[in-house]
Amino acid sequence: MAVLENMAEAKDGVDQETVDAVQSLSATYKHGWETEIETDYAPKGLDENIVRLISEKNGEPEWMTEWRLEAYRRWLKMDEPEWAMVDYPAIDFQDQYYYAKPKSMAEKPKSLDEVDPKLLETYEKLGIPLKEQMVLAGVDGAGNSPYEGRKVAVDAVFDSVSVGTTFQAELEKAGVIFCSISEAVRKHPDLVRKYLGSVVPQSDNFYATLNSAVYSDGSFVYVPEGVRCPMELSTYFRINAENTGQFERTLIIADKGSYVSYLEGCTAPQRDTNQLHAAVVELVALEDAEIKYSTVQNWYPGDENGRGGIYNFVTKRADCRGARSKVMWTQVETGSAVTWKYPSCILRGAESQGEFYSIAITNNRQQADTGTKMVHLGKNTKSRIVSKGISAGRAQNTYRGLVSMHPRASGSRNYTQCDSLLIGGKCGAHTVPYIEVKNNSSRVEHEATTSKVDEDQLFYCRQRGMDEEEAVALVVNGFCKDVLQALPMEFAMEAQQLVAISLEGSVG
Amino acid sequence: MGLPARRQEDTEARVAHLVVPDGAAWATEVRKQAVSRYLAMGLPERRDEYWRFTRPDDLNAPQAPPAAVVDFKEAPAFGEVDRLKVVFRDGVFDAEASDDLSCEGLEVERLQSATAHDIHWSKDVYGVLEARGQVPVARPFAALNTAFATDGIVIRATERVSKPVNLIYLHENPDSDAILHFAIKVESGADLTVLENGPAAARFNKCMEVDVADGGAFHHVRAQGRDHERRAVTHMFARLGQESAFKSFTLTVNGVLTRNEAFIELVGDNAVSHIAGAAVGDGDFHHDDTVFVVHDAVGCESRQVFKKVLRNGAVGAFQGKILVKEGAQKTDGYQISQSLLLDEDAQFLAKPELEIYADDVACSHGSTSGAIDEDALFYLQSRGLPRPEAQDLLVLAFLAEAIEEIESEDIAEDIYGRLEGWLQRRRQ
């Protein structure tokens, strides 16, 4: 706990008792346990046979296998990106399992009742009920959520496979397709073929290409024209098996005039080794459609010395194809040892809108390089970026973003605000925005600040009887308010607690 | 790590006709090291992150692209200011046209002569600050300059120097390719102002190293203007001691390609660095301000204020960075980059960056881009001002924040006057 010792030196006002109390509170990653379940692995390493094997296990048609192989061949020729402000030992891509599936899932269960109780238990423990009679009951299934009774359909992904998807029947009635992507490839090949890779092309970047080759499962959503999805959709990703990379692929299509809100959560067991997670998320919004995509990313961040944790290298992109379409990305990034993630919007349709709200918290030795790209192609398009980065311990937190106004995107508008908060003198907070304006009727505004937690605010809270830790959590929550408000209510509550937990042991 | 064959060839070809000047052993060593630095870095490419907004081709070419010699028939900049003139004609010092440079507290010497002495104060500055500024980002044209600069002067201020030193660059040969190097030392408690103006050459590579000792102050005002075909790459390297001050302002008007880089290191506590720029571009104009400010001491203040007014296909780029090193507490860093795009063809490209490793800091940056405010135009027109004049008034107001960074009122007036005149003539 070198950080705390430093803090104690740095701050005369903190007595040893407080420091001890805070120390006893750390090591608080709640989801670090492991489910003991027999797992089937594909052989370690990666070659064309593994790609074929994954495709075969998913029962995919020929075109999908070819698509994967093409991606794999391209991937071989690509270099790992090095421009991000993150530093980690080289990844041995041959020392990973690319496919892991619980043995009990050998036969895909026909309904949730047939799912291995161990798996159901796992999700229950995570607070993600897969039984349809239950509803999401706030954080940790405490059952005291004021929003009890609100339905959320869940697709649960465990290592490489989708365990089950709830409320499918009810969604079907509304015409919404919500299933695992492997199921979609089989049942709705036309839709998948039309849209898969249309937003994030096969060879978009190193990790997206890898994902195109070896993605094992993920969620698929199609909301038909004019339909307002009757409930929130959600995917819960869990990495369980050791030395296994998780490569999920999500594809959401909102047809004309439809609306969908999608939530994503992720956790992993606590281990000493690093694990790779390279996902691709593609969103397509047609005319007047709206997609709200919220993420609470809580992968295991590694211990305070930077041992273990997930490498989270994710490509997320939305294509606002239709006029007046709208996409809103909201993310709370508290986990992962290394995060490399830039949820973006291609604003193609006239008057389309993209929004990005982000909280990225890094503590101990975590590193995050995250932000967004807003590419304005259509006339009168609008985008808004609100990013809050919080860095504590010895962590490095970078906002990296692009706002690009193309010559034809006349009358467009962007507002960007990125604020960083530093807690302690050993961490770093960085801002790397790119602004490219190629027409004069568009307005672009960018603001960024970096500061420390305000002493006066802390003092005020302390004076009202809060301990230092609570005071910091409160101030930080206030700092994040703009983003927390953009989250769906269930998530907002979880996120608020996560903000406090992530900062435990970092008092400043 | 070697360069790819093609890049290495180009890098060598670029300097094939240049000769490392003779000098004392230490100077030869400095130049030799600069040559190896340059060869190791190689010429920039568009793919390089640091050159993503600016195409370096014209700067990379072994021969300078020709630039017509233009006589604008207007009073040179700083004409009204009582100053000491140092004149360079296509990159060669012209003693006759220059003033007698004896002034209290001021030592001026030609670069060739300074670097011929075995013992000389400029040893601590020449090539030293440039080399420091090569990390973390390579600046190959600066290394090239240190290695091959054929002329230049070294200036030392030992007390408050009453008159500014005005470096005047005349352009008379349409093919000239000038490389000038300046090493400046402002001693403890001294105060020096350096002014620069003139088109210089068809292609101009200038490097200025400024070492400001504890309590020293350095002021710099530059007018790069009115020479339509100029290509220029300039570097300013500064190291600031305790409680010292560094203030630099640049006015850029046209020129085909201008890349102004600055690398400022605040190494003494409570040092202050202000760097500002106003650019007005019309037509075939590419202007790039690349600024890197390093806070490596406690309680320092830095400001970057850059304003660009662009029209008719002009492109303005800004890359500004504030790096606050670990332990550089109580840093106050501010950066603003704004552009006013007067028509559909203008472009503004910006990368305002913060990299911060200390917690007790207040750093902020802002960047905006957009068209002229129609409401403000309408308001002025409703008061009887014709639209073009109203627009110029708003342009001047927009640039004012950068010009206000100039401390001397006389010099600021001169800059305002030039801008006003330029806008007025453009209207006619």
Chai-1 contact restraints between the chains, C-beta under 6 A:
chainA,res_idxA,chainB,res_idxB,connection_type,confidence,min_distance_angstrom,max_distance_angstrom,comment,restraint_id
A,L422,B,D359,contact,1.0,0.0,6.0,A-B,restraint_1
A,G424,B,D359,contact,1.0,0.0,6.0,A-B,restraint_2
A,G425,B,A358,contact,1.0,0.0,6.0,A-B,restraint_3
A,G425,B,D359,contact,1.0,0.0,6.0,A-B,restraint_4
A,G428,B,Y357,contact,1.0,0.0,6.0,A-B,restraint_5
A,A429,B,I356,contact,1.0,0.0,6.0,A-B,restraint_6
A,H430,B,E355,contact,1.0,0.0,6.0,A-B,restraint_7
A,T431,B,L354,contact,1.0,0.0,6.0,A-B,restraint_8
A,V432,B,E353,contact,1.0,0.0,6.0,A-B,restraint_9
A,Y434,B,K351,contact,1.0,0.0,6.0,A-B,restraint_10
A,I435,B,A350,contact,1.0,0.0,6.0,A-B,restraint_11
A,I435,B,S367,contact,1.0,0.0,6.0,A-B,restraint_12
A,E436,B,L349,contact,1.0,0.0,6.0,A-B,restraint_13
A,V437,B,F348,contact,1.0,0.0,6.0,A-B,restraint_14
A,V437,B,S369,contact,1.0,0.0,6.0,A-B,restraint_15
A,K438,B,Q347,contact,1.0,0.0,6.0,A-B,restraint_16
A,N439,B,E344,contact,1.0,0.0,6.0,A-B,restraint_17
A,N440,B,L341,contact,1.0,0.0,6.0,A-B,restraint_18
A,N440,B,D343,contact,1.0,0.0,6.0,A-B,restraint_19
A,N440,B,E344,contact,1.0,0.0,6.0,A-B,restraint_20
A,N440,B,A346,contact,1.0,0.0,6.0,A-B,restraint_21
A,N440,B,A371,contact,1.0,0.0,6.0,A-B,restraint_22
A,S441,B,A371,contact,1.0,0.0,6.0,A-B,restraint_23
A,R443,B,G370,contact,1.0,0.0,6.0,A-B,restraint_24
A,V444,B,S369,contact,1.0,0.0,6.0,A-B,restraint_25
A,E445,B,T368,contact,1.0,0.0,6.0,A-B,restraint_26
A,H446,B,S367,contact,1.0,0.0,6.0,A-B,restraint_27
A,E447,B,G366,contact,1.0,0.0,6.0,A-B,restraint_28
A,A448,B,H365,contact,1.0,0.0,6.0,A-B,restraint_29
A,T449,B,S364,contact,1.0,0.0,6.0,A-B,restraint_30
A,T450,B,L354,contact,1.0,0.0,6.0,A-B,restraint_31
A,T450,B,I356,contact,1.0,0.0,6.0,A-B,restraint_32
A,T450,B,C363,contact,1.0,0.0,6.0,A-B,restraint_33
A,S451,B,A362,contact,1.0,0.0,6.0,A-B,restraint_34
A,K452,B,D359,contact,1.0,0.0,6.0,A-B,restraint_35
A,K452,B,D360,contact,1.0,0.0,6.0,A-B,restraint_36
